[in-house]
Amino acid sequence: MASNLSVDWDGIDALTREKADERRRAGKTTTFYVYGRPAHPNVLSFSPAIEGRMLPWVAASRYLDGLLRWSYNSWPRDVFREPVFVFTQGDEYLVYPGPDGPMSSIRWEQLREGVEDYELIAQARRRRGGDTDGLRKALALAIRDLDGRTKNPADMAEARRLLLRELTG
C-alpha cells in the first residue's frame, strides 16, 4: 500500500479530516495538488499572486499534510521568449533560469509565504491543542473567495494577524 497519497482538486472533497488523520496515524502522507486546472486557485503565470498564498491554507483547512507541487523548474528552451512548454504557461515552473541559478517569481514567493503560514498553523494547533475560534476564523478568511480575481488581499493579512495572535496570545 502506498504511503503517499495526493489527489487533484476534483478529489479533495473525498479527503475528510478523519481519513487524513487515519492515514497520518499509519505513517502515511496525504496531500493535494493543482496543475493546469483548476484555473483558480493555482500558481499559473496568469494566476493572481494571492492564490499561491492561499493553497497551503487550503491544505491546512482540510487537515492535510501539505500541497504537492509537481514541477519547480521544467523550463522550455527559451522561457522568456516562448514561455509555454507543454502545458499551461507557468504550470511547469515556478522559478526562472538565471545566470547564477534559479530566479524567484512572485508566484514562488507567495507560495513560500503560504507554506510559512501552514507551518505557523501547525504550531498554533499544537500549542492550543487543536483549532480555536480565532484559528477557525483565520482559516475561513484565508480560503474565502478562492478565485483570486475576486479575493480581497486584506483577508490574507487579517488571517495572518489572527494566526499570529493564536501563537502569541
CYANA upper distance limits for C-alpha pairs under 8 A (distance plus 0.5 A):
  2 ALA  CA     28 LYS  CA      8.44
  3 SER  CA     27 GLY  CA      7.69
  3 SER  CA     28 LYS  CA      5.01
  3 SER  CA     29 THR  CA      6.66
  4 ASN  CA     28 LYS  CA      6.24
  4 ASN  CA     29 THR  CA      5.22
  4 ASN  CA     30 THR  CA      6.51
  4 ASN  CA     31 THR  CA      8.46
  5 LEU  CA     28 LYS  CA      8.32
  5 LEU  CA     29 THR  CA      6.72
  5 LEU  CA     30 THR  CA      5.41
  5 LEU  CA     31 THR  CA      6.78
  6 SER  CA     30 THR  CA      6.28
  6 SER  CA     31 THR  CA      5.04
  6 SER  CA     32 PHE  CA      5.22
  6 SER  CA     33 TYR  CA      7.02
  6 SER  CA     68 LEU  CA      7.49
  7 VAL  CA     11 GLY  CA      5.95
  7 VAL  CA     12 ILE  CA      6.71
  7 VAL  CA     31 THR  CA      7.18
  7 VAL  CA     32 PHE  CA      5.20
  7 VAL  CA     33 TYR  CA      6.65
  8 ASP  CA     12 ILE  CA      6.93
  8 ASP  CA     32 PHE  CA      6.05
  8 ASP  CA     33 TYR  CA      5.49
  8 ASP  CA     34 VAL  CA      6.39
  9 TRP  CA     32 PHE  CA      7.38
  9 TRP  CA     33 TYR  CA      7.13
  9 TRP  CA     34 VAL  CA      6.78
  9 TRP  CA     37 ARG  CA      8.45
  9 TRP  CA     38 PRO  CA      7.46
 11 GLY  CA     15 LEU  CA      7.72
 12 ILE  CA     32 PHE  CA      7.10
 15 LEU  CA     19 LYS  CA      6.58
 15 LEU  CA     20 ALA  CA      6.94
 15 LEU  CA     62 ARG  CA      8.22
 16 THR  CA     20 ALA  CA      6.76
 16 THR  CA     62 ARG  CA      7.57
 17 ARG  CA     21 ASP  CA      6.50
 17 ARG  CA     62 ARG  CA      6.66
 17 ARG  CA     63 TYR  CA      6.17
 17 ARG  CA     64 LEU  CA      8.08
 18 GLU  CA     22 GLU  CA      6.54
 19 LYS  CA     23 ARG  CA      6.71
 20 ALA  CA     24 ARG  CA      6.58
 20 ALA  CA     30 THR  CA      6.65
 20 ALA  CA     63 TYR  CA      7.26
 20 ALA  CA     64 LEU  CA      6.63
 21 ASP  CA     25 ARG  CA      6.65
 21 ASP  CA     63 TYR  CA      8.24
 22 GLU  CA     26 ALA  CA      6.93
 23 ARG  CA     27 GLY  CA      6.93
 23 ARG  CA     28 LYS  CA      5.48
 23 ARG  CA     29 THR  CA      7.25
 23 ARG  CA     30 THR  CA      7.64
 24 ARG  CA     28 LYS  CA      5.51
 24 ARG  CA     29 THR  CA      6.66
 24 ARG  CA     30 THR  CA      8.07
 29 THR  CA     65 ASP  CA      6.58
 30 THR  CA     64 LEU  CA      6.19
 30 THR  CA     65 ASP  CA      5.92
 30 THR  CA     66 GLY  CA      7.76
 31 THR  CA     59 ALA  CA      7.66
 31 THR  CA     64 LEU  CA      6.00
 31 THR  CA     65 ASP  CA      5.98
 31 THR  CA     66 GLY  CA      5.53
 31 THR  CA     67 LEU  CA      5.76
 31 THR  CA     68 LEU  CA      6.71
 32 PHE  CA     59 ALA  CA      7.73
 32 PHE  CA     64 LEU  CA      8.26
 32 PHE  CA     66 GLY  CA      7.56
 32 PHE  CA     67 LEU  CA      5.76
 32 PHE  CA     68 LEU  CA      6.44
 33 TYR  CA     67 LEU  CA      6.21
 33 TYR  CA     68 LEU  CA      5.45
 33 TYR  CA     69 ARG  CA      6.59
 33 TYR  CA     70 TRP  CA      8.19
 34 VAL  CA     38 PRO  CA      7.33
 34 VAL  CA     42 ASN  CA      6.91
 34 VAL  CA     68 LEU  CA      8.33
 34 VAL  CA     69 ARG  CA      7.64
 35 TYR  CA     42 ASN  CA      7.95
 35 TYR  CA     69 ARG  CA      8.45
 35 TYR  CA     70 TRP  CA      8.15
 35 TYR  CA     91 ASP  CA      6.52
 36 GLY  CA     44 LEU  CA      7.90
 36 GLY  CA     87 PHE  CA      7.26
 36 GLY  CA     88 THR  CA      6.05
 36 GLY  CA     91 ASP  CA      6.38
 37 ARG  CA     42 ASN  CA      8.02
 38 PRO  CA     42 ASN  CA      7.32
 39 ALA  CA     44 LEU  CA      8.46
 39 ALA  CA     47 SER  CA      8.05
 40 HIS  CA     47 SER  CA      7.54
 40 HIS  CA     51 GLU  CA      7.86
 40 HIS  CA    146 LEU  CA      7.19
 40 HIS  CA    147 ASP  CA      5.55
 40 HIS  CA    148 GLY  CA      7.45
 41 PRO  CA     47 SER  CA      7.86
 41 PRO  CA     51 GLU  CA      5.70
 41 PRO  CA     52 GLY  CA      7.96
 41 PRO  CA     54 MET  CA      8.22
 41 PRO  CA     55 LEU  CA      7.64
 41 PRO  CA    146 LEU  CA      6.12
 41 PRO  CA    147 ASP  CA      6.08
 41 PRO  CA    148 GLY  CA      7.22
 42 ASN  CA     47 SER  CA      6.54
 42 ASN  CA     51 GLU  CA      6.29
 42 ASN  CA     52 GLY  CA      6.72
 42 ASN  CA     55 LEU  CA      7.96
 43 VAL  CA     47 SER  CA      6.07
 43 VAL  CA     48 PRO  CA      8.35
 43 VAL  CA     49 ALA  CA      7.82
 43 VAL  CA     51 GLU  CA      7.09
 43 VAL  CA     52 GLY  CA      5.80
 43 VAL  CA     90 GLY  CA      7.75
 43 VAL  CA     91 ASP  CA      7.68
 43 VAL  CA     94 LEU  CA      8.17
 43 VAL  CA    107 ARG  CA      6.40
 43 VAL  CA    111 LEU  CA      8.42
 44 LEU  CA     88 THR  CA      7.74
 44 LEU  CA     89 GLN  CA      6.79
 44 LEU  CA     90 GLY  CA      5.06
 44 LEU  CA     91 ASP  CA      5.86
 44 LEU  CA    107 ARG  CA      8.22
 45 SER  CA     89 GLN  CA      6.22
 45 SER  CA     90 GLY  CA      5.16
 45 SER  CA     91 ASP  CA      8.09
 45 SER  CA    107 ARG  CA      8.15
 46 PHE  CA     89 GLN  CA      8.33
 46 PHE  CA     90 GLY  CA      8.49
 47 SER  CA     51 GLU  CA      7.26
 47 SER  CA    148 GLY  CA      7.83
 48 PRO  CA     52 GLY  CA      8.42
 48 PRO  CA    148 GLY  CA      5.82
 48 PRO  CA    149 ARG  CA      6.84
 49 ALA  CA     53 ARG  CA      7.74
 49 ALA  CA    106 ILE  CA      7.01
 49 ALA  CA    107 ARG  CA      6.08
 49 ALA  CA    110 GLN  CA      6.86
 49 ALA  CA    148 GLY  CA      8.10
 50 ILE  CA     54 MET  CA      6.87
 50 ILE  CA    110 GLN  CA      7.18
 50 ILE  CA    148 GLY  CA      6.57
 50 ILE  CA    151 LYS  CA      8.32
 50 ILE  CA    153 PRO  CA      7.43
 51 GLU  CA     55 LEU  CA      6.87
 51 GLU  CA    110 GLN  CA      8.43
 51 GLU  CA    146 LEU  CA      7.54
 51 GLU  CA    147 ASP  CA      7.83
 51 GLU  CA    148 GLY  CA      6.03
 52 GLY  CA     56 PRO  CA      8.37
 52 GLY  CA    107 ARG  CA      6.53
 52 GLY  CA    108 TRP  CA      7.99
 52 GLY  CA    110 GLN  CA      5.77
 52 GLY  CA    111 LEU  CA      4.93
 52 GLY  CA    114 GLY  CA      7.47
 53 ARG  CA     57 TRP  CA      7.98
 53 ARG  CA    110 GLN  CA      5.28
 53 ARG  CA    111 LEU  CA      5.30
 53 ARG  CA    112 ARG  CA      7.86
 53 ARG  CA    113 GLU  CA      6.55
 53 ARG  CA    114 GLY  CA      4.72
 53 ARG  CA    115 VAL  CA      8.18
 54 MET  CA     58 VAL  CA      6.86
 54 MET  CA    111 LEU  CA      8.29
 54 MET  CA    114 GLY  CA      6.76
 54 MET  CA    142 ALA  CA      6.80
 54 MET  CA    143 ILE  CA      6.68
 54 MET  CA    146 LEU  CA      7.99
 55 LEU  CA     59 ALA  CA      7.09
 55 LEU  CA     67 LEU  CA      7.84
 55 LEU  CA    111 LEU  CA      7.89
 55 LEU  CA    114 GLY  CA      7.45
 56 PRO  CA     60 ALA  CA      6.75
 56 PRO  CA     66 GLY  CA      7.01
 56 PRO  CA     67 LEU  CA      6.74
 56 PRO  CA    111 LEU  CA      8.03
 56 PRO  CA    114 GLY  CA      5.81
 56 PRO  CA    115 VAL  CA      6.16
 56 PRO  CA    117 ASP  CA      8.04
 56 PRO  CA    118 TYR  CA      6.27
 57 TRP  CA     61 SER  CA      6.45
 57 TRP  CA    114 GLY  CA      7.19
 57 TRP  CA    117 ASP  CA      7.81
 57 TRP  CA    118 TYR  CA      6.60
 57 TRP  CA    139 LEU  CA      7.19
 57 TRP  CA    142 ALA  CA      7.11
 57 TRP  CA    143 ILE  CA      7.15
 58 VAL  CA     62 ARG  CA      6.84
 58 VAL  CA    143 ILE  CA      6.80
 59 ALA  CA     63 TYR  CA      6.71
 59 ALA  CA     64 LEU  CA      5.55
 59 ALA  CA     65 ASP  CA      7.46
 59 ALA  CA     66 GLY  CA      5.92
 59 ALA  CA     67 LEU  CA      6.83
 59 ALA  CA    118 TYR  CA      8.49
 60 ALA  CA     64 LEU  CA      6.41
 60 ALA  CA     65 ASP  CA      8.06
 60 ALA  CA     66 GLY  CA      7.66
 60 ALA  CA    118 TYR  CA      6.69
 60 ALA  CA    121 ILE  CA      7.72
 60 ALA  CA    122 ALA  CA      8.42
 60 ALA  CA    139 LEU  CA      8.44
 61 SER  CA    139 LEU  CA      6.60
 70 TRP  CA     92 GLU  CA      8.40
 71 SER  CA     91 ASP  CA      7.79
 71 SER  CA     92 GLU  CA      5.74
 71 SER  CA     93 TYR  CA      6.30
 71 SER  CA     94 LEU  CA      8.08
 72 TYR  CA     92 GLU  CA      7.05
 72 TYR  CA     93 TYR  CA      5.12
 72 TYR  CA     94 LEU  CA      5.70
 72 TYR  CA     95 VAL  CA      7.09
 73 ASN  CA     92 GLU  CA      7.03
 73 ASN  CA     93 TYR  CA      4.89
 73 ASN  CA     94 LEU  CA      6.85
 73 ASN  CA     95 VAL  CA      6.54
 73 ASN  CA     96 TYR  CA      7.48
 73 ASN  CA     97 PRO  CA      8.42
 73 ASN  CA    102 PRO  CA      8.43
 74 SER  CA     92 GLU  CA      5.64
 74 SER  CA     93 TYR  CA      5.87
 75 TRP  CA     79 VAL  CA      6.49
 75 TRP  CA     83 PRO  CA      8.34
 75 TRP  CA     85 PHE  CA      7.42
 75 TRP  CA     92 GLU  CA      7.22
 75 TRP  CA     93 TYR  CA      6.79
 75 TRP  CA     96 TYR  CA      8.14
 75 TRP  CA     97 PRO  CA      8.38
 76 PRO  CA     82 GLU  CA      7.77
 76 PRO  CA     83 PRO  CA      7.05
 76 PRO  CA     84 VAL  CA      7.30
 76 PRO  CA     85 PHE  CA      5.35
 77 ARG  CA     82 GLU  CA      8.34
 78 ASP  CA     82 GLU  CA      6.26
 78 ASP  CA     83 PRO  CA      7.44
 79 VAL  CA     83 PRO  CA      4.75
 79 VAL  CA     84 VAL  CA      7.83
 79 VAL  CA     96 TYR  CA      8.06
 83 PRO  CA     89 GLN  CA      6.67
 83 PRO  CA     90 GLY  CA      8.08
 84 VAL  CA     88 THR  CA      6.99
 84 VAL  CA     89 GLN  CA      5.30
 84 VAL  CA     90 GLY  CA      7.88
 85 PHE  CA     89 GLN  CA      7.85
 85 PHE  CA     92 GLU  CA      8.11
 87 PHE  CA     91 ASP  CA      6.96
 87 PHE  CA     92 GLU  CA      7.60
 88 THR  CA     92 GLU  CA      8.26
 90 GLY  CA     94 LEU  CA      6.95
 94 LEU  CA    104 SER  CA      8.08
 94 LEU  CA    105 SER  CA      7.09
 94 LEU  CA    107 ARG  CA      6.88
 94 LEU  CA    108 TRP  CA      5.92
 95 VAL  CA    102 PRO  CA      6.48
 95 VAL  CA    103 MET  CA      6.05
 95 VAL  CA    104 SER  CA      5.42
 95 VAL  CA    105 SER  CA      5.98
 95 VAL  CA    108 TRP  CA      7.03
 96 TYR  CA    102 PRO  CA      5.94
 96 TYR  CA    103 MET  CA      5.47
 96 TYR  CA    104 SER  CA      7.00
 96 TYR  CA    105 SER  CA      7.73
 97 PRO  CA    101 GLY  CA      6.69
 97 PRO  CA    102 PRO  CA      5.23
 97 PRO  CA    103 MET  CA      6.39
 98 GLY  CA    102 PRO  CA      5.74
 98 GLY  CA    103 MET  CA      5.93
104 SER  CA    108 TRP  CA      6.79
104 SER  CA    109 GLU  CA      7.49
105 SER  CA    109 GLU  CA      6.73
106 ILE  CA    110 GLN  CA      6.57
107 ARG  CA    111 LEU  CA      6.70
108 TRP  CA    112 ARG  CA      6.56
109 GLU  CA    113 GLU  CA      6.69
110 GLN  CA    114 GLY  CA      6.74
111 LEU  CA    115 VAL  CA      6.74
112 ARG  CA    116 GLU  CA      6.82
113 GLU  CA    117 ASP  CA      6.77
114 GLY  CA    118 TYR  CA      6.62
115 VAL  CA    119 GLU  CA      6.87
116 GLU  CA    120 LEU  CA      6.83
117 ASP  CA    121 ILE  CA      6.65
117 ASP  CA    160 ARG  CA      7.77
118 TYR  CA    122 ALA  CA      6.85
119 GLU  CA    123 GLN  CA      6.79
120 LEU  CA    124 ALA  CA      6.62
120 LEU  CA    163 LEU  CA      7.92
120 LEU  CA    164 LEU  CA      8.38
120 LEU  CA    167 LEU  CA      8.33
121 ILE  CA    125 ARG  CA      6.65
121 ILE  CA    135 LEU  CA      8.31
121 ILE  CA    163 LEU  CA      7.36
122 ALA  CA    126 ARG  CA      6.77
123 GLN  CA    127 ARG  CA      6.53
123 GLN  CA    167 LEU  CA      7.94
124 ALA  CA    128 ARG  CA      6.35
124 ALA  CA    130 GLY  CA      8.19
124 ALA  CA    131 ASP  CA      8.49
124 ALA  CA    135 LEU  CA      8.48
124 ALA  CA    163 LEU  CA      7.99
124 ALA  CA    166 GLU  CA      6.70
124 ALA  CA    167 LEU  CA      5.84
125 ARG  CA    129 GLY  CA      5.97
125 ARG  CA    130 GLY  CA      4.89
125 ARG  CA    131 ASP  CA      6.30
126 ARG  CA    130 GLY  CA      6.93
127 ARG  CA    167 LEU  CA      7.92
128 ARG  CA    132 THR  CA      7.68
128 ARG  CA    166 GLU  CA      8.42
131 ASP  CA    135 LEU  CA      6.28
131 ASP  CA    136 ARG  CA      6.78
132 THR  CA    136 ARG  CA      6.67
133 ASP  CA    137 LYS  CA      6.63
134 GLY  CA    138 ALA  CA      6.69
134 GLY  CA    162 LEU  CA      6.70
134 GLY  CA    163 LEU  CA      7.77
134 GLY  CA    166 GLU  CA      7.19
135 LEU  CA    139 LEU  CA      6.65
135 LEU  CA    162 LEU  CA      7.33
135 LEU  CA    163 LEU  CA      6.49
135 LEU  CA    166 GLU  CA      7.25
136 ARG  CA    140 ALA  CA      6.64
137 LYS  CA    141 LEU  CA      6.68
137 LYS  CA    159 ALA  CA      7.97
137 LYS  CA    162 LEU  CA      8.27
138 ALA  CA    142 ALA  CA      6.64
138 ALA  CA    158 GLU  CA      7.76
138 ALA  CA    159 ALA  CA      4.64
138 ALA  CA    160 ARG  CA      7.50
138 ALA  CA    162 LEU  CA      6.22
138 ALA  CA    163 LEU  CA      6.72
139 LEU  CA    143 ILE  CA      6.80
139 LEU  CA    159 ALA  CA      7.22
140 ALA  CA    144 ARG  CA      6.37
141 LEU  CA    155 ASP  CA      5.92
141 LEU  CA    156 MET  CA      7.40
141 LEU  CA    158 GLU  CA      8.12
141 LEU  CA    159 ALA  CA      6.35
142 ALA  CA    155 ASP  CA      6.37
142 ALA  CA    156 MET  CA      5.71
142 ALA  CA    159 ALA  CA      6.20
144 ARG  CA    151 LYS  CA      8.00
144 ARG  CA    155 ASP  CA      8.47
145 ASP  CA    150 THR  CA      7.00
145 ASP  CA    151 LYS  CA      5.77
146 LEU  CA    151 LYS  CA      7.34
147 ASP  CA    151 LYS  CA      6.84
148 GLY  CA    152 ASN  CA      8.45
151 LYS  CA    155 ASP  CA      8.24
152 ASN  CA    156 MET  CA      8.35
153 PRO  CA    157 ALA  CA      7.32
154 ALA  CA    158 GLU  CA      6.57
155 ASP  CA    159 ALA  CA      6.47
156 MET  CA    160 ARG  CA      6.61
157 ALA  CA    161 ARG  CA      6.70
158 GLU  CA    162 LEU  CA      6.63
159 ALA  CA    163 LEU  CA      6.59
160 ARG  CA    164 LEU  CA      6.62
161 ARG  CA    165 ARG  CA      6.73
162 LEU  CA    166 GLU  CA      6.85
163 LEU  CA    167 LEU  CA      7.01
164 LEU  CA    168 THR  CA      6.66
165 ARG  CA    169 GLY  CA      5.79
